[in-house]
Amino acid sequence: MALDVVTQKAVEDIVRDDEFWLEMNRRMALGVSTVSRHLIMEGARAAESVGVIVDFDLIHREALQMTRTTASRFWGVMTQTTRDGLQEALITWQETGLGKRGLPDLIDSLEPLFGKPRAKRVAVTEATRLFGEGNKLAAQQDDMTGGLEWQTANDEMVCPLCAPRHMLIYPKDRRIEHPAHVNCRCALIPVSWQYIREHLDMWQGGQVPSEEALERV
């Protein structure tokens, strides 16, 4: 029981220790920023591969700014969720008499917070979002690119929220909530105005510029 009491005090200290969370924020930001920039740039390269004209110097500058915001936003959500989860697990552990097995019961209760399933959900969702941001940035630069086509994985695992969006084309300057949910696997693919004219039934925007108008751009 003495070990359980020490562990209880240690967990309480972590929950309340702002310096600990600031240090964790600093360490995570270093890793997240590098990975985030890589994913954004890969999204831009994917856009280039489908014909979008990309200024990679500009994309790189935008990516630097975006990753700073991403790290801050991501950490804010993660910190609050983790601290709340730690607090709830600790209270439950105390109220149940420190568990039947003591410390192992507390460790088991923390699995949803620190285990592989949560890590995978976070990784998939954030990777999808950042790759999509690279596509969006590239699309914004190119006057011949008019929209972003929502593409699902088109398999039996596609959810009811995303399935109706498959192949819909949104204006590139519209704010699009992507990914649509945790573990979303959908992609946003830049498409030209010509492609949009050929698929007007999927277009979710207003009037499409004529070819003559675009030639004057």
MDAnalysis code that builds the backbone (N, CA, C; Angstrom):
import MDAnalysis as mda
import numpy as np

u = mda.Universe.empty(651, n_residues=217, atom_resindex=np.repeat(np.arange(217), 3), trajectory=True)
u.add_TopologyAttr("name", ["N", "CA", "C"] * 217)
u.add_TopologyAttr("resid", np.arange(1, 218))
u.add_TopologyAttr("resname", ["MET", "ALA", "LEU", "ASP", "VAL", "VAL", "THR", "GLN", "LYS", "ALA", "VAL", "GLU", "ASP", "ILE", "VAL", "ARG", "ASP", "ASP", "GLU", "PHE", "TRP", "LEU", "GLU", "MET", "ASN", "ARG", "ARG", "MET", "ALA", "LEU", "GLY", "VAL", "SER", "THR", "VAL", "SER", "ARG", "HIS", "LEU", "ILE", "MET", "GLU", "GLY", "ALA", "ARG", "ALA", "ALA", "GLU", "SER", "VAL", "GLY", "VAL", "ILE", "VAL", "ASP", "PHE", "ASP", "LEU", "ILE", "HIS", "ARG", "GLU", "ALA", "LEU", "GLN", "MET", "THR", "ARG", "THR", "THR", "ALA", "SER", "ARG", "PHE", "TRP", "GLY", "VAL", "MET", "THR", "GLN", "THR", "THR", "ARG", "ASP", "GLY", "LEU", "GLN", "GLU", "ALA", "LEU", "ILE", "THR", "TRP", "GLN", "GLU", "THR", "GLY", "LEU", "GLY", "LYS", "ARG", "GLY", "LEU", "PRO", "ASP", "LEU", "ILE", "ASP", "SER", "LEU", "GLU", "PRO", "LEU", "PHE", "GLY", "LYS", "PRO", "ARG", "ALA", "LYS", "ARG", "VAL", "ALA", "VAL", "THR", "GLU", "ALA", "THR", "ARG", "LEU", "PHE", "GLY", "GLU", "GLY", "ASN", "LYS", "LEU", "ALA", "ALA", "GLN", "GLN", "ASP", "ASP", "MET", "THR", "GLY", "GLY", "LEU", "GLU", "TRP", "GLN", "THR", "ALA", "ASN", "ASP", "GLU", "MET", "VAL", "CYS", "PRO", "LEU", "CYS", "ALA", "PRO", "ARG", "HIS", "MET", "LEU", "ILE", "TYR", "PRO", "LYS", "ASP", "ARG", "ARG", "ILE", "GLU", "HIS", "PRO", "ALA", "HIS", "VAL", "ASN", "CYS", "ARG", "CYS", "ALA", "LEU", "ILE", "PRO", "VAL", "SER", "TRP", "GLN", "TYR", "ILE", "ARG", "GLU", "HIS", "LEU", "ASP", "MET", "TRP", "GLN", "GLY", "GLY", "GLN", "VAL", "PRO", "SER", "GLU", "GLU", "ALA", "LEU", "GLU", "ARG", "VAL"])
u.atoms.positions = np.array([
    [0.819, -1.204, 0.000],
    [0.000, 0.000, 0.000],
    [0.854, 1.257, 0.000],
    [2.042, 1.214, 0.627],
    [2.914, 2.383, 0.680],
    [3.278, 2.845, -0.732],
    [3.540, 1.883, -1.628],
    [3.883, 2.221, -3.006],
    [2.707, 2.905, -3.694],
    [1.493, 2.418, -3.424],
    [0.312, 3.019, -4.015],
    [0.146, 4.475, -3.570],
    [0.399, 4.754, -2.312],
    [0.275, 6.115, -1.793],
    [1.288, 7.033, -2.470],
    [2.513, 6.547, -2.627],
    [3.550, 7.331, -3.299],
    [3.139, 7.604, -4.745],
    [2.621, 6.577, -5.431],
    [2.191, 6.729, -6.819],
    [1.040, 7.718, -6.928],
    [0.105, 7.635, -5.974],
    [-1.021, 8.560, -5.957],
    [-0.530, 9.993, -5.881],
    [0.429, 10.232, -4.972],
    [0.979, 11.579, -4.821],
    [1.714, 12.010, -6.094],
    [2.437, 11.084, -6.721],
    [3.185, 11.403, -7.934],
    [2.243, 11.797, -9.070],
    [1.135, 11.060, -9.231],
    [0.174, 11.374, -10.286],
    [-0.475, 12.719, -10.018],
    [-0.833, 12.982, -8.751],
    [-1.426, 14.274, -8.406],
    [-0.467, 15.416, -8.744],
    [0.821, 15.208, -8.470],
    [1.816, 16.236, -8.753],
    [1.913, 16.506, -10.249],
    [1.879, 15.448, -11.055],
    [1.967, 15.605, -12.505],
    [0.770, 16.385, -13.034],
    [-0.422, 16.064, -12.539],
    [-1.629, 16.746, -12.995],
    [-1.540, 18.247, -12.746],
    [-0.927, 18.642, -11.636],
    [-0.899, 20.053, -11.230],
    [0.400, 20.771, -11.603],
    [1.374, 20.056, -12.114],
    [2.695, 20.632, -12.349],
    [2.758, 21.294, -13.726],
    [2.587, 22.641, -13.760],
    [2.589, 23.358, -15.039],
    [3.957, 23.302, -15.716],
    [5.024, 23.310, -14.939],
    [6.364, 23.255, -15.530],
    [6.587, 21.943, -16.269],
    [6.052, 20.860, -15.711],
    [6.163, 19.559, -16.378],
    [5.477, 19.605, -17.737],
    [4.262, 20.163, -17.799],
    [3.523, 20.205, -19.053],
    [4.163, 21.154, -20.056],
    [4.757, 22.247, -19.582],
    [5.466, 23.150, -20.485],
    [6.672, 22.466, -21.129],
    [7.385, 21.673, -20.333],
    [8.538, 20.948, -20.871],
    [8.093, 19.900, -21.885],
    [6.994, 19.204, -21.593],
    [6.469, 18.229, -22.537],
    [6.024, 18.922, -23.833],
    [5.447, 20.118, -23.676],
    [5.033, 20.900, -24.843],
    [6.244, 21.223, -25.720],
    [7.336, 21.670, -25.103],
    [8.542, 22.021, -25.851],
    [9.085, 20.821, -26.620],
    [9.147, 19.674, -25.945],
    [9.691, 18.478, -26.585],
    [8.805, 18.003, -27.735],
    [7.492, 18.031, -27.501],
    [6.595, 17.557, -28.542],
    [6.601, 18.488, -29.738],
    [6.693, 19.808, -29.475],
    [6.667, 20.781, -30.566],
    [7.823, 20.558, -31.534],
    [8.983, 20.171, -31.020],
    [10.145, 19.922, -31.868],
    [9.862, 18.805, -32.873],
    [9.276, 17.724, -32.360],
    [8.973, 16.594, -33.243],
    [7.800, 16.862, -34.155],
    [6.731, 17.448, -33.609],
    [5.519, 17.694, -34.386],
    [5.784, 18.669, -35.526],
    [6.570, 19.721, -35.266],
    [6.826, 20.719, -36.298],
    [7.524, 20.113, -37.508],
    [8.522, 19.271, -37.260],
    [9.253, 18.640, -38.360],
    [8.347, 17.728, -39.177],
    [7.596, 16.883, -38.499],
    [6.689, 15.961, -39.196],
    [5.593, 16.719, -39.921],
    [5.066, 17.766, -39.293],
    [3.992, 18.553, -39.905],
    [4.445, 19.191, -41.208],
    [5.633, 19.820, -41.202],
    [6.143, 20.444, -42.428],
    [6.331, 19.408, -43.533],
    [6.837, 18.245, -43.153],
    [7.045, 17.178, -44.140],
    [5.713, 16.773, -44.783],
    [4.674, 16.603, -43.977],
    [3.384, 16.172, -44.507],
    [2.763, 17.243, -45.391],
    [2.893, 18.508, -44.996],
    [2.359, 19.601, -45.819],
    [3.069, 19.647, -47.165],
    [4.392, 19.524, -47.145],
    [5.149, 19.555, -48.389],
    [4.813, 18.356, -49.273],
    [4.592, 17.195, -48.665],
    [4.203, 16.014, -49.439],
    [2.837, 16.220, -50.077],
    [1.939, 16.890, -49.357],
    [0.633, 17.206, -49.935],
    [0.775, 18.118, -51.141],
    [1.676, 19.105, -51.045],
    [1.916, 20.010, -52.171],
    [2.528, 19.258, -53.356],
    [3.436, 18.330, -53.066],
    [4.046, 17.532, -54.152],
    [2.994, 16.656, -54.825],
    [2.061, 16.146, -54.027],
    [0.984, 15.335, -54.605],
    [0.121, 16.194, -55.525],
    [-0.112, 17.446, -55.114],
    [-0.881, 18.354, -55.967],
    [-0.137, 18.635, -57.267],
    [1.175, 18.822, -57.172],
    [1.983, 19.049, -58.375],
    [1.882, 17.856, -59.320],
    [1.805, 16.671, -58.768],
    [1.771, 15.461, -59.598],
    [0.496, 15.344, -60.424],
    [-0.565, 16.079, -60.017],
    [-1.810, 16.044, -60.799],
    [-1.967, 17.312, -61.637],
    [-0.869, 18.076, -61.790],
    [-0.877, 19.188, -62.725],
    [-0.939, 20.577, -62.125],
    [-0.985, 20.696, -60.799],
    [-1.030, 22.015, -60.173],
    [0.351, 22.656, -60.247],
    [0.381, 23.940, -60.621],
    [1.639, 24.678, -60.651],
    [1.935, 25.172, -59.239],
    [3.061, 24.751, -58.677],
    [3.344, 24.988, -57.261],
    [4.619, 25.803, -57.088],
    [4.528, 26.859, -56.269],
    [5.695, 27.625, -55.842],
    [6.128, 27.055, -54.490],
    [7.134, 26.184, -54.501],
    [7.499, 25.480, -53.276],
    [8.158, 26.393, -52.239],
    [8.776, 27.477, -52.678],
    [9.325, 28.432, -51.706],
    [8.193, 29.049, -50.884],
    [7.137, 29.422, -51.566],
    [5.987, 29.996, -50.872],
    [5.323, 28.947, -49.982],
    [5.183, 27.726, -50.487],
    [4.587, 26.653, -49.699],
    [5.400, 26.415, -48.432],
    [6.720, 26.444, -48.575],
    [7.583, 26.210, -47.413],
    [7.370, 27.286, -46.355],
    [7.272, 28.544, -46.783],
    [7.038, 29.627, -45.818],
    [5.682, 29.472, -45.135],
    [4.681, 29.134, -45.925],
    [3.345, 28.912, -45.356],
    [3.359, 27.734, -44.392],
    [4.097, 26.699, -44.751],
    [4.167, 25.500, -43.910],
    [4.823, 25.807, -42.569],
    [5.851, 26.646, -42.579],
    [6.515, 27.020, -41.331],
    [5.536, 27.693, -40.380],
    [4.752, 28.631, -40.923],
    [3.782, 29.339, -40.090],
    [2.687, 28.393, -39.621],
    [2.239, 27.551, -40.517],
    [1.150, 26.641, -40.182],
    [1.557, 25.636, -39.109],
    [2.800, 25.167, -39.153],
    [3.223, 24.166, -38.177],
    [3.339, 24.766, -36.784],
    [3.667, 26.047, -36.707],
    [3.684, 26.696, -35.391],
    [2.281, 26.699, -34.788],
    [1.309, 27.048, -35.604],
    [-0.074, 27.063, -35.150],
    [-0.551, 25.651, -34.826],
    [-0.166, 24.699, -35.675],
    [-0.581, 23.311, -35.478],
    [-0.068, 22.753, -34.166],
    [1.211, 22.968, -33.879],
    [1.802, 22.450, -32.652],
    [1.098, 23.011, -31.433],
    [0.793, 24.310, -31.472],
    [0.126, 24.957, -30.343],
    [-1.294, 24.420, -30.166],
    [-2.048, 24.333, -31.285],
    [-3.428, 23.849, -31.211],
    [-3.474, 22.394, -30.770],
    [-2.617, 21.590, -31.385],
    [-2.588, 20.165, -31.105],
    [-2.254, 19.913, -29.635],
    [-1.238, 20.639, -29.131],
    [-0.844, 20.442, -27.746],
    [-1.936, 20.895, -26.788],
    [-2.624, 21.980, -27.114],
    [-3.706, 22.450, -26.252],
    [-4.778, 21.399, -26.068],
    [-5.169, 20.764, -27.166],
    [-6.191, 19.714, -27.097],
    [-5.660, 18.497, -26.343],
    [-4.456, 18.070, -26.700],
    [-3.886, 16.878, -26.077],
    [-3.677, 17.067, -24.583],
    [-3.175, 18.254, -24.192],
    [-2.890, 18.495, -22.786],
    [-4.149, 18.425, -21.949],
    [-5.193, 19.128, -22.404],
    [-6.420, 19.153, -21.608],
    [-7.036, 17.770, -21.521],
    [-7.063, 17.064, -22.648],
    [-7.628, 15.713, -22.651],
    [-6.848, 14.795, -21.722],
    [-5.518, 14.872, -21.789],
    [-4.677, 14.000, -20.976],
    [-4.772, 14.345, -19.501],
    [-4.757, 15.624, -19.186],
    [-4.854, 16.031, -17.772],
    [-6.207, 15.637, -17.188],
    [-7.258, 15.866, -17.967],
    [-8.586, 15.471, -17.488],
    [-8.649, 13.964, -17.281],
    [-8.055, 13.218, -18.224],
    [-8.063, 11.764, -18.109],
    [-7.272, 11.275, -16.916],
    [-6.124, 11.872, -16.676],
    [-5.319, 11.522, -15.500],
    [-6.090, 11.789, -14.215],
    [-6.725, 12.951, -14.159],
    [-7.479, 13.317, -12.956],
    [-8.624, 12.338, -12.721],
    [-9.357, 12.025, -13.781],
    [-10.492, 11.102, -13.652],
    [-10.025, 9.712, -13.236],
    [-8.921, 9.240, -13.862],
    [-8.396, 7.914, -13.510],
    [-7.953, 7.869, -12.055],
    [-7.312, 8.945, -11.596],
    [-6.844, 8.993, -10.220],
    [-8.004, 8.979, -9.230],
    [-9.031, 9.788, -9.523],
    [-10.196, 9.840, -8.634],
    [-10.878, 8.478, -8.566],
    [-11.064, 7.870, -9.729],
    [-11.697, 6.543, -9.766],
    [-10.886, 5.527, -8.995],
    [-9.585, 5.580, -9.179],
    [-8.674, 4.660, -8.484],
    [-8.776, 4.830, -6.973],
    [-8.874, 6.096, -6.528],
    [-9.006, 6.360, -5.094],
    [-10.349, 5.881, -4.562],
    [-11.414, 6.185, -5.304],
    [-12.767, 5.861, -4.844],
    [-13.016, 4.359, -4.786],
    [-12.262, 3.600, -5.558],
    [-12.423, 2.136, -5.545],
    [-11.399, 1.481, -4.618],
    [-10.881, 2.253, -3.683],
    [-9.942, 1.692, -2.713],
    [-8.593, 1.382, -3.312],
    [-8.158, 2.209, -4.278],
    [-6.877, 2.032, -4.971],
    [-6.829, 0.727, -5.762],
    [-8.010, 0.264, -6.150],
    [-8.079, -0.926, -6.989],
    [-7.790, -2.208, -6.233],
    [-8.239, -3.308, -6.779],
    [-7.980, -4.604, -6.140],
    [-6.501, -4.958, -6.160],
    [-5.805, -4.528, -7.221],
    [-4.388, -4.884, -7.346],
    [-3.466, -3.710, -7.063],
    [-4.039, -2.560, -6.668],
    [-3.223, -1.398, -6.373],
    [-2.715, -0.711, -7.621],
    [-1.410, -0.504, -7.723],
    [-0.790, 0.233, -8.823],
    [-1.134, -0.345, -10.199],
    [-1.117, -1.663, -10.415],
    [-1.455, -2.184, -11.749],
    [-2.824, -1.740, -12.238],
    [-3.787, -1.580, -11.317],
    [-5.118, -1.132, -11.728],
    [-5.086, 0.305, -12.242],
    [-4.282, 1.155, -11.626],
    [-4.144, 2.524, -12.101],
    [-3.506, 2.538, -13.492],
    [-2.477, 1.749, -13.677],
    [-1.795, 1.680, -14.975],
    [-2.764, 1.216, -16.061],
    [-3.578, 0.206, -15.736],
    [-4.554, -0.289, -16.706],
    [-5.552, 0.802, -17.081],
    [-5.954, 1.611, -16.090],
    [-6.946, 2.657, -16.351],
    [-6.388, 3.768, -17.236],
    [-5.067, 3.875, -17.313],
    [-4.443, 4.913, -18.136],
    [-4.171, 4.460, -19.570],
    [-4.448, 3.207, -19.871],
    [-4.191, 2.670, -21.204],
    [-4.869, 3.485, -22.307],
    [-6.155, 3.905, -22.153],
    [-6.775, 4.694, -23.223],
    [-6.066, 6.010, -23.495],
    [-5.391, 6.558, -22.475],
    [-4.697, 7.832, -22.636],
    [-3.360, 7.682, -23.343],
    [-2.619, 6.642, -22.995],
    [-1.240, 6.534, -23.455],
    [-0.970, 5.306, -24.317],
    [-1.992, 4.522, -24.596],
    [-1.786, 3.288, -25.352],
    [-1.710, 3.509, -26.854],
    [-1.407, 2.437, -27.573],
    [-1.242, 2.495, -29.027],
    [-2.521, 2.876, -29.769],
    [-3.715, 2.435, -29.322],
    [-4.921, 2.810, -30.078],
    [-5.109, 4.320, -30.184],
    [-4.908, 5.040, -29.067],
    [-5.060, 6.498, -29.126],
    [-3.984, 7.115, -30.010],
    [-2.761, 6.616, -29.863],
    [-1.666, 7.143, -30.670],
    [-1.963, 6.965, -32.162],
    [-2.514, 5.827, -32.529],
    [-2.832, 5.569, -33.934],
    [-3.934, 6.498, -34.421],
    [-4.969, 6.708, -33.606],
    [-6.056, 7.618, -33.996],
    [-5.526, 9.022, -34.242],
    [-4.705, 9.489, -33.325],
    [-4.132, 10.830, -33.449],
    [-3.261, 10.928, -34.705],
    [-2.413, 9.918, -34.921],
    [-1.489, 9.940, -36.059],
    [-2.238, 9.949, -37.385],
    [-3.232, 9.081, -37.529],
    [-3.989, 8.997, -38.785],
    [-4.725, 10.304, -39.051],
    [-5.389, 10.835, -38.039],
    [-6.188, 12.035, -38.212],
    [-5.320, 13.237, -38.553],
    [-4.235, 13.427, -37.811],
    [-3.373, 14.580, -38.049],
    [-2.625, 14.471, -39.374],
    [-2.195, 13.270, -39.735],
    [-1.506, 13.094, -41.018],
    [-2.447, 13.428, -42.176],
    [-3.690, 12.987, -42.082],
    [-4.680, 13.281, -43.112],
    [-4.914, 14.781, -43.231],
    [-5.040, 15.439, -42.096],
    [-5.309, 16.874, -42.097],
    [-4.143, 17.660, -42.699],
    [-2.922, 17.352, -42.281],
    [-1.758, 18.096, -42.744],
    [-1.467, 17.856, -44.221],
    [-1.630, 16.621, -44.676],
    [-1.459, 16.324, -46.100],
    [-2.481, 17.124, -46.912],
    [-3.705, 17.195, -46.390],
    [-4.743, 17.976, -47.054],
    [-4.419, 19.457, -47.082],
    [-3.785, 19.964, -46.023],
    [-3.401, 21.376, -46.000],
    [-2.387, 21.669, -47.101],
    [-1.486, 20.730, -47.343],
    [-0.533, 20.914, -48.443],
    [-1.234, 21.005, -49.782],
    [-2.248, 20.183, -49.984],
    [-3.045, 20.241, -51.214],
    [-3.750, 21.588, -51.348],
    [-4.315, 22.058, -50.243],
    [-5.037, 23.333, -50.270],
    [-4.109, 24.499, -50.606],
    [-2.934, 24.522, -49.969],
    [-1.983, 25.601, -50.218],
    [-1.556, 25.637, -51.678],
    [-1.310, 24.467, -52.231],
    [-0.908, 24.394, -53.638],
    [-2.039, 24.869, -54.547],
    [-3.257, 24.448, -54.239],
    [-4.405, 24.820, -55.067],
    [-4.629, 26.326, -55.059],
    [-4.414, 26.962, -53.915],
    [-4.629, 28.402, -53.818],
    [-3.710, 29.185, -54.746],
    [-2.537, 28.659, -55.036],
    [-1.548, 29.374, -55.849],
    [-1.856, 29.368, -57.343],
    [-2.554, 28.352, -57.776],
    [-2.698, 28.114, -59.212],
    [-4.061, 28.602, -59.704],
    [-4.069, 29.600, -60.596],
    [-5.326, 30.146, -61.106],
    [-6.108, 29.134, -61.925],
    [-5.422, 28.164, -62.521],
    [-6.109, 27.160, -63.329],
    [-6.774, 26.075, -62.475],
    [-6.420, 26.044, -61.198],
    [-7.053, 25.099, -60.268],
    [-8.256, 25.778, -59.636],
    [-9.406, 25.150, -59.775],
    [-10.627, 25.787, -59.286],
    [-11.191, 25.211, -58.018],
    [-10.894, 23.937, -57.754],
    [-11.528, 23.323, -56.596],
    [-10.763, 22.144, -56.041],
    [-11.364, 21.558, -55.020],
    [-10.796, 20.384, -54.352],
    [-11.851, 19.285, -54.343],
    [-11.480, 18.152, -54.899],
    [-12.411, 17.023, -54.980],
    [-12.245, 16.125, -53.755],
    [-13.347, 15.863, -53.098],
    [-13.330, 15.004, -51.910],
    [-13.340, 13.539, -52.372],
    [-12.307, 12.828, -52.007],
    [-12.230, 11.422, -52.395],
    [-12.132, 10.546, -51.151],
    [-13.062, 9.619, -51.030],
    [-13.016, 8.650, -49.946],
    [-12.171, 7.452, -50.374],
    [-11.947, 6.531, -49.459],
    [-11.246, 5.295, -49.808],
    [-12.141, 4.386, -50.649],
    [-13.435, 4.724, -50.690],
    [-14.409, 4.011, -51.527],
    [-14.431, 2.510, -51.247],
    [-14.441, 2.176, -49.959],
    [-14.542, 0.775, -49.575],
    [-15.607, 0.611, -48.488],
    [-15.725, -0.599, -47.963],
    [-16.782, -0.875, -46.989],
    [-16.574, -0.180, -45.652],
    [-15.409, 0.393, -45.415],
    [-15.122, 1.052, -44.143],
    [-15.460, 2.546, -44.159],
    [-15.842, 3.081, -45.316],
    [-16.191, 4.496, -45.402],
    [-17.437, 4.762, -44.573],
    [-17.390, 5.805, -43.756],
    [-18.477, 6.088, -42.812],
    [-19.638, 6.806, -43.499],
    [-20.816, 6.833, -42.857],
    [-21.993, 7.508, -43.428],
    [-21.800, 9.010, -43.586],
    [-20.897, 9.602, -42.821],
    [-20.643, 11.033, -42.941],
    [-19.881, 11.364, -44.216],
    [-18.900, 10.540, -44.545],
    [-18.042, 10.830, -45.692],
    [-18.558, 10.248, -47.009],
    [-19.271, 9.149, -46.948],
    [-19.719, 8.486, -48.183],
    [-20.467, 9.422, -49.139],
    [-21.395, 10.270, -48.629],
    [-22.120, 11.155, -49.564],
    [-21.233, 12.228, -50.189],
    [-20.044, 12.452, -49.630],
    [-19.158, 13.495, -50.148],
    [-18.237, 12.980, -51.257],
    [-18.228, 11.695, -51.468],
    [-17.297, 11.115, -52.438],
    [-17.457, 11.770, -53.801],
    [-16.376, 12.337, -54.328],
    [-16.276, 12.967, -55.641],
    [-16.917, 14.356, -55.714],
    [-17.457, 14.861, -54.590],
    [-17.962, 16.237, -54.604],
    [-16.782, 17.197, -54.748],
    [-16.995, 18.289, -55.455],
    [-15.927, 19.269, -55.701],
    [-16.295, 20.584, -55.017],
    [-15.405, 21.045, -54.136],
    [-15.636, 22.276, -53.388],
    [-14.728, 23.390, -53.905],
    [-15.208, 24.632, -53.888],
    [-14.337, 25.750, -54.266],
    [-13.078, 25.759, -53.406],
    [-11.948, 26.044, -54.016],
    [-10.673, 25.940, -53.295],
    [-10.539, 26.970, -52.179],
    [-11.309, 28.066, -52.261],
    [-11.224, 29.082, -51.221],
    [-12.272, 28.911, -50.126],
    [-13.053, 27.845, -50.218],
    [-14.055, 27.586, -49.172],
    [-13.400, 26.863, -48.006],
    [-13.826, 27.204, -46.804],
    [-13.331, 26.491, -45.627],
    [-13.967, 25.109, -45.592],
    [-13.146, 24.084, -45.659],
    [-13.630, 22.696, -45.682],
    [-13.132, 21.983, -44.426],
    [-14.041, 21.419, -43.670],
    [-13.657, 20.683, -42.472],
    [-13.107, 19.316, -42.881],
    [-11.820, 19.246, -42.951],
    [-11.151, 18.018, -43.370],
    [-9.907, 17.822, -42.505],
    [-9.755, 16.639, -41.905],
    [-10.615, 15.455, -41.963],
    [-11.963, 15.687, -41.274],
    [-12.936, 14.912, -41.689],
    [-14.285, 15.109, -41.179],
    [-14.480, 14.538, -39.786],
    [-13.591, 13.636, -39.371],
    [-13.740, 12.979, -38.072],
    [-12.429, 12.275, -37.733],
    [-12.334, 11.770, -36.527],
    [-11.160, 11.002, -36.110],
    [-11.029, 9.756, -36.991],
    [-9.813, 9.461, -37.402],
    [-9.516, 8.313, -38.273],
    [-10.038, 8.482, -39.696],
    [-10.358, 9.703, -40.079],
    [-10.824, 9.946, -41.452],
    [-9.699, 9.631, -42.432],
    [-10.019, 8.918, -43.503],
    [-9.017, 8.532, -44.498],
    [-9.205, 9.259, -45.820],
    [-10.110, 10.227, -45.855],
    [-10.429, 10.913, -47.097],
    [-9.326, 11.875, -47.519],
    [-9.290, 12.169, -48.814],
    [-8.297, 13.087, -49.371],
    [-9.002, 14.201, -50.135],
    [-8.327, 15.351, -50.216],
    [-8.788, 16.465, -51.035],
    [-7.830, 16.596, -52.214],
    [-8.346, 16.418, -53.415],
    [-7.504, 16.426, -54.608],
    [-7.778, 17.684, -55.428],
    [-6.756, 18.522, -55.680],
    [-6.958, 19.720, -56.506],
    [-7.389, 19.336, -57.917],
    [-8.370, 20.073, -58.447],
    [-8.846, 19.804, -59.808],
    [-8.947, 21.129, -60.569],
    [-8.780, 21.060, -61.866],
    [-8.765, 22.244, -62.718],
    [-10.182, 22.730, -63.000],
    [-10.257, 23.976, -63.516],
    [-11.565, 24.501, -63.925],
    [-12.138, 23.678, -65.071],
    [-11.267, 23.200, -65.947],
    [-11.745, 22.350, -67.040],
    [-12.400, 21.085, -66.497],
    [-11.758, 20.467, -65.511],
    [-12.324, 19.264, -64.898],
    [-13.665, 19.587, -64.255],
    [-13.756, 20.737, -63.621],
    [-15.011, 21.134, -62.966],
    [-16.121, 21.301, -63.992],
    [-15.796, 21.937, -65.135],
    [-16.809, 22.103, -66.184],
    [-17.308, 20.759, -66.696],
    [-16.436, 19.762, -66.653],
    [-16.830, 18.426, -67.123],
    [-17.589, 17.637, -66.060],
    [-17.607, 18.147, -64.829],
    [-18.285, 17.451, -63.729],
    [-19.131, 18.425, -62.916],
    [-19.916, 19.224, -63.623],
    [-20.720, 20.238, -62.956],
    [-21.738, 19.647, -61.985],
    [-22.132, 18.398, -62.199],
    [-23.088, 17.764, -61.286],
    [-22.498, 17.541, -59.898],
    [-21.167, 17.585, -59.796],
    [-20.512, 17.390, -58.499],
    [-20.028, 18.711, -57.889],
    [-20.159, 19.799, -58.620],
    [-19.643, 21.103, -58.199],
    [-20.510, 21.713, -57.101],
    [-19.881, 22.161, -56.022],
    [-20.591, 22.701, -54.872],
    [-20.426, 24.224, -54.753],
    [-20.001, 24.850, -55.826],
    [-19.772, 26.285, -55.795],
    [-20.706, 27.048, -56.701],
    [-20.329, 28.309, -57.011],
    [-21.149, 29.173, -57.847],
    [-20.797, 29.041, -59.312],
    [-20.868, 30.171, -60.000],
    [-20.633, 30.155, -61.448],
    [-19.186, 29.794, -61.759],
    [-19.017, 28.974, -62.776],
    [-17.688, 28.536, -63.195],
    [-17.182, 29.460, -64.299],
    [-15.970, 29.997, -64.162],
    [-15.431, 30.898, -65.200],
    [-15.329, 30.196, -66.552],
    [-15.543, 30.952, -67.593],
    [-15.405, 30.394, -68.934],
    [-13.931, 30.243, -69.280],
    [-13.659, 29.477, -70.320],
    [-12.275, 29.301, -70.754],
    [-11.683, 30.638, -71.194],
    [-12.509, 31.475, -71.830],
    [-12.037, 32.784, -72.287],
    [-11.626, 33.656, -71.103],
    [-12.409, 33.610, -70.038],
    [-12.112, 34.409, -68.839],
    [-10.816, 33.957, -68.194],
    [-10.602, 32.663, -68.169],
    [-9.383, 32.143, -67.550],
    [-8.151, 32.478, -68.383],
    [-8.299, 32.550, -69.708],
    [-7.170, 32.878, -70.564],
    [-6.687, 34.301, -70.321],
    [-7.598, 35.164, -69.819],
    [-7.223, 36.550, -69.550],
    [-6.571, 36.737, -68.176],
    [-6.569, 35.660, -67.367],
    [-5.991, 35.759, -66.015],
    [-4.469, 35.849, -66.103],
])
